[in-house]
Amino acid sequence: MDALTIHEAAETTGWSPRMLRYIERNGLIEPQRSGAGYRLYGAAELQRLRTLKELLAGHDLGLGEIGFALRLRRDTGLRDAVEAWFEARPERPDDVPADDWLRFEQEKHSRLLEIVRARQSTTTETA
């Protein structure tokens, strides 16, 4: 089998070995493996890497955005939730008086930020 090692593929494509592993981890490419488990990059993988670079450059995208697009394709629940968010129109809850709507939304944001900060501090403490 004609194939390149990860270091040879990195040299050929301009991606670092670390980025090639990142791209693989995010499901954007699946190199073959040798019997010993080494990544092997053939012509098909090199083409995918080249066209990925072209896609990123041609549309001013980052790898994270392509990874998210792949996740949208695979996760129908996420895709439906994002689509619903795009289609939704802002609407005041029936139980919130018009004069209190701004305050109501501010309080919801404050609670959400507290949850996010608590999660971040828990993650930081366990890392």
Secondary structure as the mmCIF struct_conf table of DSSP 4:
data_model
#
loop_
_struct_conf.conf_type_id
_struct_conf.id
_struct_conf.beg_label_comp_id
_struct_conf.beg_label_asym_id
_struct_conf.beg_label_seq_id
_struct_conf.end_label_comp_id
_struct_conf.end_label_asym_id
_struct_conf.end_label_seq_id
STRN STRN1 LEU A 4 LEU A 4
HELX_RH_AL_P HELX_RH_AL_P1 ILE A 6 THR A 13
BEND BEND1 GLY A 14 GLY A 14
HELX_RH_AL_P HELX_RH_AL_P2 PRO A 17 ARG A 25
TURN_TY1_P TURN_TY1_P1 ASN A 26 GLY A 27
BEND BEND2 LEU A 28 LEU A 28
STRN STRN2 GLN A 32 ARG A 33
TURN_TY1_P TURN_TY1_P2 GLY A 35 ALA A 36
STRN STRN3 ARG A 39 LEU A 40
STRN STRN4 TYR A 41 TYR A 41
HELX_RH_AL_P HELX_RH_AL_P3 ALA A 43 HIS A 59
TURN_TY1_P TURN_TY1_P3 ASP A 60 ASP A 60
HELX_RH_AL_P HELX_RH_AL_P4 LEU A 63 ARG A 74
HELX_RH_AL_P HELX_RH_AL_P5 THR A 76 GLU A 87
TURN_TY1_P TURN_TY1_P4 ASP A 94 ASP A 95
BEND BEND3 VAL A 96 VAL A 96
HELX_RH_3T_P HELX_RH_3T_P1 ALA A 98 ASP A 100
HELX_RH_AL_P HELX_RH_AL_P6 TRP A 101 THR A 126
#
